[in-house]
Amino acid sequence: MAQLANLHGLKSPQVQRYQNQLIVDLNFRLIAVKGVLADSSNVVRKTIGEKVELVEGLRDLNEYKTKAVYGVGNRKSEIKATILDIPTIKDRCVQGLFKLVLEPVTEVRADTSSFGFRRYRTAHQALAVLHAHLKNYTKSENQAIFDVGIDGFFNNISHEWIIKYLPIPSNYLYILVSWLKGGMFENGV
């Protein structure tokens, strides 16, 4: 798929056709469900029937609607709260399925200096790259290190930009929009 994206473009009909095939593929659905349940195994116990229902629920996403996420957490002060958004298991399975389909295309085009939330990338690698870059500077060059916090970054990122540039098949854009605009239950309300 990465070769198709390089040859025809990230959002080309050829790439989208292949992505559509993978989204409905039984093996990809199985891997998505297995990945989600393995990540949450100490919290979620599913019977075989429930697992089959999750896999089958990923077969036809034309009627899929995102559920509101559950916000849990603690309030640090009256001004600032730490809330963790927890999507439903089915929503996590759908997200896992799209991650499997999008990751090969996005990883090929991603910034080589980016290490956050990327598969096979670690904080140790980021530090090694930073160390190598700093070692190459001479004393006469301007040197500065900026510590930039990303507090609230995901609350303020442009949804329009994500919709425009994420190489998701156009017939599934409504799912991406529903994730971006989705509501939240806080403490069960």
C-alpha positions in Angstrom: 0.0 0.0 0.0 2.9 2.3 0.7 4.2 1.8 -2.8 0.7 2.6 -4.2 0.7 5.8 -2.1 4.1 6.8 -3.4 3.2 6.1 -7.0 -0.3 7.5 -7.2 -0.6 9.8 -4.1 -2.0 9.3 -0.6 -5.6 10.0 -1.5 -5.6 8.4 -4.9 -8.5 6.1 -6.0 -6.0 3.2 -6.2 -5.0 3.6 -2.6 -8.6 4.2 -1.4 -9.8 1.1 -3.2 -7.1 -1.0 -1.5 -7.9 0.6 1.9 -11.6 -0.2 1.4 -10.7 -3.9 0.7 -8.6 -4.1 3.9 -11.3 -2.4 6.1 -13.8 -5.2 5.3 -11.1 -8.0 5.3 -11.8 -10.6 8.0 -8.1 -10.9 9.0 -7.8 -7.1 9.5 -11.0 -7.1 11.6 -9.7 -10.0 13.7 -6.4 -8.3 14.3 -8.1 -5.0 15.3 -10.4 -6.8 17.8 -7.5 -8.9 19.2 -5.3 -5.8 19.6 -8.0 -3.9 21.5 -8.9 -6.8 23.8 -5.2 -7.6 24.4 -4.5 -4.0 25.4 -7.4 -4.0 27.9 -7.4 -7.7 29.0 -7.2 -6.9 32.7 -10.2 -4.7 32.4 -12.4 -6.4 29.8 -13.3 -10.1 29.7 -15.3 -11.1 26.6 -16.8 -14.5 25.7 -16.2 -16.1 22.4 -19.7 -15.0 21.3 -19.0 -11.4 22.2 -15.7 -11.4 20.4 -17.4 -12.8 17.2 -20.0 -10.1 17.6 -17.3 -7.4 17.7 -15.6 -8.8 14.6 -18.9 -9.1 12.7 -19.8 -5.6 13.9 -16.8 -4.3 11.9 -18.0 -5.9 8.7 -20.4 -3.2 7.6 -19.5 0.3 8.9 -22.1 2.1 6.8 -24.5 2.3 9.8 -21.7 2.9 12.3 -22.2 5.7 14.8 -19.6 6.7 17.4 -20.8 6.6 20.9 -19.9 9.4 23.3 -16.6 8.7 25.2 -16.5 8.4 28.9 -14.5 11.0 30.7 -12.9 9.9 33.9 -10.3 11.5 36.0 -9.6 13.9 38.8 -9.8 17.6 39.1 -6.4 19.2 39.8 -8.0 22.5 40.6 -11.2 24.4 39.8 -9.5 25.8 36.7 -7.7 22.8 35.3 -8.9 19.2 35.2 -7.2 16.0 34.1 -9.8 14.0 32.2 -9.1 10.8 30.3 -11.5 10.1 27.4 -12.3 6.4 27.2 -14.1 5.2 24.0 -16.3 2.1 24.0 -14.8 -1.2 23.1 -16.5 -1.2 19.7 -15.2 2.3 19.0 -11.7 1.2 20.0 -12.0 -1.7 17.6 -13.1 0.6 14.7 -10.2 2.9 15.6 -7.8 -0.1 15.7 -9.0 -1.2 12.3 -8.5 2.2 10.7 -5.1 2.4 12.4 -4.1 -0.9 10.7 -5.2 0.5 7.3 -3.8 4.0 7.6 -0.4 3.4 9.4 1.5 1.9 6.4 0.7 4.9 4.3 1.2 7.6 6.9 4.4 6.1 8.3 6.1 6.3 4.9 5.4 10.0 4.6 5.8 10.9 8.3 8.6 13.2 9.5 11.7 11.2 10.3 12.3 13.4 13.4 8.9 12.7 14.9 8.9 10.2 17.7 5.6 10.8 19.6 3.0 8.1 19.5 4.6 6.2 16.7 5.1 2.5 16.3 8.7 1.3 16.7 9.8 4.7 18.0 11.0 5.3 21.5 12.0 8.2 23.8 15.5 6.8 23.8 15.7 7.1 20.0 14.5 10.7 20.2 17.2 11.6 22.7 19.8 9.9 20.6 18.8 12.0 17.6 18.8 15.1 19.6 22.2 14.3 21.0 23.6 13.7 17.5 22.2 17.0 16.2 23.6 19.0 19.1 27.0 17.3 18.8 27.3 18.6 15.2 26.8 22.3 16.1 29.9 24.4 16.6 30.3 27.0 19.4 29.9 29.8 16.9 26.4 28.7 15.8 23.3 29.7 17.6 22.2 26.9 19.9 18.9 26.7 21.8 16.8 24.0 23.2 13.1 24.7 23.6 10.9 22.8 26.1 7.5 23.0 24.5 4.5 21.7 26.3 1.6 20.3 24.3 -1.0 20.9 27.0 -4.3 21.2 25.3 -2.9 20.5 21.8 -5.4 17.8 20.9 -8.3 20.1 22.1 -7.2 22.8 19.7 -6.0 21.0 16.6 -7.7 22.0 13.4 -10.4 19.4 12.5 -10.5 20.7 9.0 -6.8 20.1 8.5 -7.1 16.5 9.7 -10.1 15.9 7.5 -8.3 17.4 4.5 -4.9 15.6 4.9 -5.6 12.3 6.6 -5.5 9.6 3.9 -8.8 8.0 4.9 -11.1 6.5 2.2 -13.7 9.2 1.3 -16.6 6.9 2.0 -15.5 6.6 5.6 -14.9 10.3 6.2 -18.1 10.5 8.2 -16.5 8.2 10.8 -13.5 10.5 11.2 -15.8 13.5 11.5 -17.8 11.7 14.2 -14.7 10.9 16.1 -13.5 14.5 16.0 -16.9 16.0 16.9 -17.9 13.2 19.3 -19.4 14.0 22.7 -18.3 12.9 26.1 -19.9 11.5 29.3 -18.3 12.8 32.4 -18.7 10.7 35.5 -21.6 8.8 33.9 -23.5 11.9 32.8 
